[in-house]
Amino acid sequence: MKKILFLAIISLSLGSCAITYPGIATGNVANKTGISERSIWFGIAIKPVDVSVEKAAKNGNITKIATMDYQMRNGLFRVTYKTIVTGN
């Protein structure tokens, strides 16, 4: 019984669920990709969580945005927010 409980706890802590939301799409050409990502452990954010489109575009040196996707991956102890921007 203890082994089953232990395996259940391990599988719940390692399992995660990822959801990706499409954002904007324009007619611009997509040659570059910029990513802004931040993880929060145990629901505590030590630093500000900035996963904005503007920051992702700045990280990829993008001036004209073609597409934007927002992804959230949720685990037992960690939540990761990611914004993916493509453009030129």
SERO-4910 file (N, C-alpha, C, O; in steps of 0.05 Angstrom, whole numbers):
BEGIN
 pado doro    nc1    nc2    nc3   cac1   cac2   cac3    cc1    cc2    cc3    oc1    oc2    oc3
  Met    A     16    -24      0      0      0      0     17     25      0     11     45    -14
  Lys    A     39     24     15     57     48     17     70     53    -10     75     76    -18
  Lys    A     77     31    -25     89     34    -51     70     47    -71     79     64    -87
  Ile    A     45     39    -70     25     51    -88     21     80    -82     20     97   -100
  Leu    A     20     87    -57     17    115    -49     41    131    -57     39    154    -67
  Phe    A     65    120    -53     90    134    -61     91    138    -91     98    160   -100
  Leu    A     84    118   -107     84    121   -136     63    141   -145     67    156   -165
  Ala    A     40    142   -132     20    162   -139     29    190   -134     24    208   -150
  Ile    A     43    194   -111     53    221   -105     75    229   -124     75    252   -133
  Ile    A     92    211   -131    114    217   -151    102    224   -178    111    243   -191
  Ser    A     83    208   -187     71    213   -214     56    239   -214     56    253   -235
  Leu    A     42    247   -193     28    273   -192     48    296   -191     43    317   -203
  Ser    A     70    293   -178     89    315   -176    105    318   -202    113    341   -208
  Leu    A    108    297   -218    123    299   -243    105    305   -266    114    315   -287
  Gly    A     79    300   -264     61    305   -286     55    335   -289     56    350   -269
  Ser    A     48    343   -313     42    371   -318     21    373   -340     17    354   -355
  Cys    A     10    396   -342     -9    402   -363     -1    427   -377      4    447   -363
  Ala    A      0    427   -403      8    451   -418    -15    460   -435    -28    444   -449
  Ile    A    -20    486   -435    -40    498   -451    -28    520   -467    -13    537   -456
  Thr    A    -32    521   -494    -22    541   -511    -45    556   -524    -63    545   -536
  Tyr    A    -45    583   -521    -65    600   -532    -53    616   -555    -32    629   -552
  Pro    A    -64    614   -579    -55    631   -601    -63    660   -595    -86    665   -587
  Gly    A    -45    678   -601    -52    706   -596    -58    721   -622    -80    717   -633
  Ile    A    -40    737   -631    -45    753   -655    -30    741   -679    -10    727   -676
  Ala    A    -41    746   -702    -28    738   -727    -32    760   -748    -54    769   -752
  Thr    A    -10    768   -760    -11    789   -780      1    778   -806      9    755   -807
  Gly    A      3    795   -826     14    787   -851     44    791   -853     56    788   -875
  Asn    A     57    798   -831     86    802   -831    101    776   -834     91    755   -827
  Val    A    125    778   -844    143    755   -848    155    748   -821    163    765   -805
  Ala    A    158    722   -816    169    712   -791    197    699   -795    198    676   -804
  Asn    A    218    714   -790    245    704   -793    258    700   -766    277    684   -764
  Lys    A    249    713   -745    261    711   -718    240    702   -698    216    704   -702
  Thr    A    250    691   -676    233    683   -654    244    695   -628    268    694   -622
  Gly    A    226    705   -612    232    716   -586    215    703   -565    191    698   -569
  Ile    A    228    697   -542    214    682   -520    217    697   -494    239    707   -488
  Ser    A    196    700   -479    196    711   -452    184    689   -434    161    682   -438
  Glu    A    199    680   -415    190    657   -399    196    663   -369    216    675   -362
  Arg    A    178    653   -352    182    656   -323    168    633   -309    145    626   -316
  Ser    A    182    621   -290    170    600   -273    166    609   -245    181    625   -234
  Ile    A    144    600   -233    137    606   -206    136    580   -190    121    562   -198
  Trp    A    151    578   -169    151    554   -153    134    558   -128    136    579   -115
  Phe    A    118    539   -122    100    539    -98     82    563    -96     74    571    -74
  Gly    A     76    576   -119     58    599   -119     70    624   -109     56    644   -103
  Ile    A     97    625   -106    110    649    -95    127    661   -117    146    648   -128
  Ala    A    122    686   -124    137    700   -145    156    719   -130    147    739   -119
  Ile    A    182    713   -131    202    730   -118    206    756   -134    206    778   -123
  Lys    A    210    753   -160    214    776   -178    188    781   -193    170    763   -194
  Pro    A    185    805   -205    161    810   -221    159    790   -245    180    783   -257
  Val    A    136    781   -251    131    763   -273    125    779   -298    102    788   -301
  Asp    A    144    782   -316    140    797   -340    143    779   -364    165    773   -373
  Val    A    121    769   -374    121    752   -398    104    766   -420     88    753   -433
  Ser    A    109    792   -423     93    807   -442    103    803   -470    125    793   -475
  Val    A     86    810   -489     93    808   -518    117    827   -523    134    821   -539
  Glu    A    116    850   -511    138    870   -515    165    859   -506    185    863   -520
  Lys    A    166    846   -483    191    834   -474    201    812   -492    225    810   -497
  Ala    A    182    795   -501    190    773   -519    200    783   -545    220    773   -556
  Ala    A    188    804   -555    197    816   -580    225    829   -577    242    828   -594
  Lys    A    229    842   -554    255    853   -548    276    832   -545    299    836   -555
  Asn    A    270    809   -533    289    787   -530    297    775   -557    319    766   -560
  Gly    A    279    775   -576    285    765   -603    293    786   -623    297    780   -646
  Asn    A    296    811   -614    303    833   -631    284    836   -654    292    838   -677
  Ile    A    258    835   -648    236    836   -668    223    863   -667    216    874   -645
  Thr    A    220    875   -690    207    902   -692    178    899   -704    161    915   -697
  Lys    A    174    880   -722    148    875   -734    138    847   -726    150    827   -735
  Ile    A    118    845   -711    108    820   -700     90    806   -721     73    819   -733
  Ala    A     95    780   -725     78    764   -743     58    747   -728     34    748   -733
  Thr    A     68    732   -708     50    716   -692     58    717   -662     81    724   -656
  Met    A     39    711   -645     45    710   -616     29    687   -604      5    684   -609
  Asp    A     43    671   -588     31    649   -574     37    652   -544     58    661   -537
  Tyr    A     17    645   -528     20    646   -499     17    617   -488     -3    604   -495
  Gln    A     36    608   -473     36    580   -463     37    581   -432     53    596   -421
  Met    A     21    564   -420     22    560   -391     25    530   -385      8    514   -394
  Arg    A     46    523   -371     50    496   -363     47    494   -333     61    508   -318
  Asn    A     29    477   -324     22    475   -296     30    448   -285     22    427   -296
  Gly    A     46    448   -264     54    423   -251     44    425   -222     30    443   -215
  Leu    A     52    406   -205     43    406   -178     56    429   -162     43    442   -146
  Phe    A     82    433   -166     96    453   -150    105    478   -167    112    498   -155
  Arg    A    103    476   -193    113    498   -210     93    505   -232     81    487   -244
  Val    A     91    530   -238     75    540   -260     95    557   -278    108    574   -268
  Thr    A     95    551   -304    113    565   -322     96    580   -343     79    568   -356
  Tyr    A    101    606   -345     88    623   -365    108    629   -387    130    636   -381
  Lys    A     99    627   -412    117    632   -434    102    646   -456     80    639   -464
  Thr    A    114    667   -467    104    682   -490    124    678   -513    147    684   -510
  Ile    A    114    668   -536    130    663   -559    121    682   -582     98    682   -590
  Val    A    140    699   -591    134    718   -612    151    712   -636    175    708   -633
  Thr    A    139    712   -660    155    710   -685    151    735   -701    130    749   -699
  Gly    A    171    742   -716    168    766   -733    195    773   -746    212    755   -750
  Asn    A    198    797   -753    221    806   -768    233    831   -754    253    842   -763
***
